[in-house]
Amino acid sequence: MPAAPLVDQENLRPDVDAALGAHLDRLAAEVAATGPGTTAMTEQVATLLAGGKRLRAAFCYWSFRAHGGAASGTQRDAVVRMGAALELFQAAALLHDDVMDASDTRRGLPTAHRVFAARHAERGWTGDADRFGVAAAILLGDLCLVAAHREAAAALDVLPADVARAARDLFDAMTSEVVVGQYLDVLVQAEPWGLDPAADEARARTVLRAKSARYSVERPLVLGAVLAGAGDDAVAAMSAAGLPLGEAFQLRDDVLGVFGDPAVTGKPAGDDLREGKHTVLVARTLAAGDDASRRTLTARLGDPDLTPDDVRTLRALVVDSGALAGVEKLIDSLADEALDALAAADLTEDGRPVLTALARLAVDRHA
């Protein structure tokens, strides 16, 4: 099932986009009143948000519907706004991630720190343009993080106190764990790598669960169930489905970071190799490759000047080692685990087929 019809069903994407637009309009007016030149911040946020798939909002909404939530009314409106809050939080995470990874592009466009650095250079301002760009992008990420919490709080204001409290606690925990997950990612990149491939893979999987799997899939699924007033067993079932699916989702991203088509992913071919990301794919290549291939990968991983030919060489090492096939098998296994958990869950027939289709979409994609 194509992505667009899934996230557009029951007018979800247009409604989430409308909620985002209303929040950005309010934020833009607030920012503009603070001082001259500040509207560049909200303009950049709007550009970033325009390219999202809305998968996190969709997982939250369709979990809500699958647990008996209504397709219209006050509760439904609150869930849509929580979807907007999830999108704002993702924007914050991406802005900070792009700074830490020194990424040049995001969704086919220059990253925020590059945009602000270019603005500095073009206007002949004093100081270092790159430092200005990094500072602006960090602050922009902070602004999106604040916006996410404000939108979530406004959404929950109209709900019963017990539901609002449970949802707020989940959202707060999600934001904290992603920040810690980002630190774990930075730590793993700094620590020695390649001495113990099994330990390397375990660390890489810990990072992807904390940094991406939970907030991309598990937390939105659980949040939707909580917003529908589901009980503990139903919430646990969504967690059981969401964590392996979230891990498969991020492993797919890792594969695309090495083998993805730039015209589809919006990022240069082999960008994760240039950034030197310590992923499960890399850990398995080091574990299974011969001495020459391990030396080559270790020497070239993280080189920002890799040519297209260099990228092709490193890709061949990954394929020849069996790492790509192994990670694809792992993705399939995790996806099957998630789909089995969804099949066993007590879900309504309004929501079950859409959640199942979303789960397949999360791992069966090219961007």
N, C-alpha and C positions, 0 to 999 in steps of 0.2 A: 504494500500500500504506500503511495507516495507521501512524502513528508507534509506537503502543504495541506492536502485534504485532512490529514490527521489532526494537525494543530489548528485547523480552521473549523473543525466540527463544533457545532453549537456556538458558532461565532466567537470561539475562544481567542484566537490570535487578534482579531480586530478589537475585542474588548480589552485584552491585556495591553495592546498598543495604545488604546484610548486612555487607559489608566496611567500608563507611562507618560503619554503626552500631557495629561493634566498635571501630573507631578512635576514634570520638567518645566511647564509654563509657570507654575507657582515658584519653583526654584529659580528660574531665570529672572523673574521679577525681584525676588529676594536678593539674588546675587548682584543684579544690576544696581540695586539701591545701595549696595555696600561701597561701591567705588567704581571709577572709570576703568575700562579695559577688562573687566571681569567676565563679561558675557562670552568671551572665548572659551571659558570653562564649560558652560552649559551647552554651547554649540558643539564642542567636542564630544561631550557625553551623548548628545542626541545622535551624532554620527555613529558612534560605537553601538548604541542600542538599536539602531536601524537594521543592523545586520544579523541579529540573533535568530536562532532557530525556534526559540520559545519552548524547548523540550522540558525544561525544569518546571515552567508554569503548567505545561500540559500534564506532566506526571502528577503534580499536585492536584490539578482540577479533576482529572479522570479517576484518581484515587478517591477523591471526595464523592464523585458520582457513583463509583463502584461500591461505596459504602453507604449508599442511600441518600446522598445529598441531592437536593432538588436542582433542576435545570434553570430555575428562575427564582428571584426573591432576594431577600437581604443576605442570607448565608452565601448564596451563589456570588453575589457582588463582592462579598468579603473575600471569597476564595480567589476571584479574579485579581483583586488588589494584592493578595498575598503572592499571586503569580508575578505581578509587577515588581513586588519587593524582591523576589528571587532573582528576577532579571537585573535589577539594580545591584544586587549583591554580586552577581556574576560579573557585571561590568567593573565593580571595584576590584575583584580578584584578578581579572584580566589586565587591568591597568597596572597593578602592582607586579603581576607576573611578567609582563612585557618589559618592565624596567629591570627586574632581576635577571631576566634572560637576555637583555640587550637586543630584543627582537626589533626588526625593522618594519615588519608588516603584520597586520591583523585583519582578517577578512578581506584581503585584497587591497587594503589601504595602509598608508603609513601609520605606525603606532603613535600614540599620543605624545610620547617624549620626543619622537622625531618631528612631529608636527610643530610642537612648541619650540624646539631647537631651531627649526627652519624659520619660524616667525622671528625669533631673536636675531638670527643672522641676516635675514632679508631687511630688517628695519634698522640694522646697524646699532643695536643696543650695546651697552658696555657689559663687560664680563664675559664669561665662557658660555657659549650657546648651548653646548651639550649639558652642562650642569643646570642651566636654566630649564632645559627641556625635562630633565629627570625630576627636578624639584616640582615643576608644574604637574607632571603626570602623577607623582606621589600624592600631591595635594588633591588632585582630581579623583584619585582612587579613594582617598579619605572622604571626600564630598559624597561620592556614590555610596560609600558604606553608611554614612549618616542618613542619606536619602533612603536607603533600603530599610533601616530601622524605623524611620519616620513613616514610611508607607505601610510597613507591617503594623505599626501601632495604630494607625488610622483604620486599617482594615479590621483589626480585632476589637476596636472600640464598640462595634455594634453587636458583638456576639455575647452569649452568656459568659459570665465571669469564669466559670470552671474551664470551658472550652478555650477562652482567650488566654488564660494563664498557662494551660498545657501547651498551646501553640506558641506562645511567646517564649516559654522555656526551651522548646525545640529550636526555634529560630535563633535564639541567643547561643545555644550550644553549638549549632551549626557554624555560626560566624567565628566562634572561638576556635573550633577544631580546624577550620580551614586556615586560619592565621598560623596555628601551630604546625599544621601540615606544610605550609609554605616554608616555615623555618626548617622543618625536617628535610625538605627538598634541598634547601641551601646547604644544610649540614651534610647530606649524602653526597652532594657535588664536591664538597671540600675534603671529605674523608678519603683515605686510601681506597682504591677500587681495583679489582682484578686479582686480589690475593686469595680470596675465598669466594668463588662464584655462587655457591649456595647461599652464603650469608648476604652477598650482594643482591641476589634476587629477593631474598626475604626483606631486606631494607627497602628495595625499590617498591615492593608490593605494599609495605607499610605506608610509604609516602603516598602512593596513588590512592589508597583507601582514605587516608586522612585529608589529603589535599583536594581530591576530586570525586571519588566514588560516592562518598556520603552526601555531599551537597548537590551533586549532579542528579542523583537518582534516589538513594535511600531516604534522605531527609524530605524531599518533596513528596514521595509516596507516603511516608509516615505522617507528614503534615496534613495531607489531604484527608487521611483517615481520621485524624484527630479533629479536624475542622468539621467532619461529618458526625462527630460524637461517637465514633466507634470505640469498642471496648479494648481491653488490654490484649486479648488474643488476636483480634483483627490487626491491631497496631504491630504486634510481634510478627504476624504473617507478612506484613508489608516490609518490615525490616529484613526478614529472611529472604524475600525476593529482591529487595533493593540493593543490598550490599554486593552480592555477586554480580548483579546486573551493572551496578556502578563501576565495579572493577573491570568488567568486560568492556564497558563504555570507554574507560580511560586507556585500556590496552589497545583498543581500536585507534584511539588518538595517537598512541605511541607508534603504532604501525604506520599511520598516515604521516606522522612527523618525519619518517624516513622514506616511505615509498609513495606518498600521496602525490597526486597531480596538482601542481601549483594553480592551474586554471580553475580547479574545483576547491582546493583547500584555502586558497587566498594567501598561502605562504610559500616561500621559495622551496624548491625540491631539496630534500635532505636537510632541512633547517635544524632539526634536532641533533644531527651529526655536527653541524657547525657550532651549535650551542653546547655540545658536549654533555647532553643529558644522560644521566645514569639510569637507564630504564631496564625493564625485564628483558627486552629485546637485546640490549647490549650485554647484560649479564649472561644470557644464554649463549650469545656468540662467543664471549670470552671463555665460557665453560666448555663449549663443544669444539671450538676451532683448533687448528693445529698451531704450533708455536709461531710460525711465520705470520699467520693471519692475526693472532693475538697481538703480536708486536706491532703490526701495521695498524690495527684498530686503536690500540692504546696510544700510539704515537700521533695519529691523525684526529682522533676524537676531540672535539672542542676547538679545532682550528677554524677561525672565522673566514679564512681565505681559501677554503676548499673549493676547487673548481668543479664544474659539472662532471668532468672525467673522474676526479677524486671521489665524488659522491657515488658514481656508478661503481667504482672499485670497492668502496666500503659496503655498498648495498650487496654486491656479489659475495663478500665475505659473510654477511648476515645470512644470505640465502644458502650458500654452500655449507655453512655450519649446521644447518637444520633449525636455526633459531626462529626464523620466520614461520616455518611450518609448525614448530612447537608452540609458539605464541598463538597462532591461529587456532590450534587445537585447544589451547587453554581458554581462549575466548569462547569457543563453541561449548566447552564444558561448563563454564560459568554461566553462559546464557541459558543452557539447558537447565541448570540448577534453578535459575531465576524463574524460568517459564514453568517448571514443575511446581515451584512454590506458588506462583500465581494461579495455576490450575487447581491447586489444593485449597486455596483461600476461599472464604465465604464472601463472594462478590455478587453484585447485581448483574443482570444480563445487559443493563444499559452501559455499564462501565467495563466489564471484563474483556470484551473483544477489542476495545480501543486500547486498554492498558497492555494487552498482549501484543497488539500491533506496534505500539510505542516501544515496547521492550525489544522487539525485533529490529525496529528502525534504529535504536540506540547503538546496536552493534553491527548492523548491516548497512553501512553508509560509506560515503567516499569523501566526506568533509566534516 
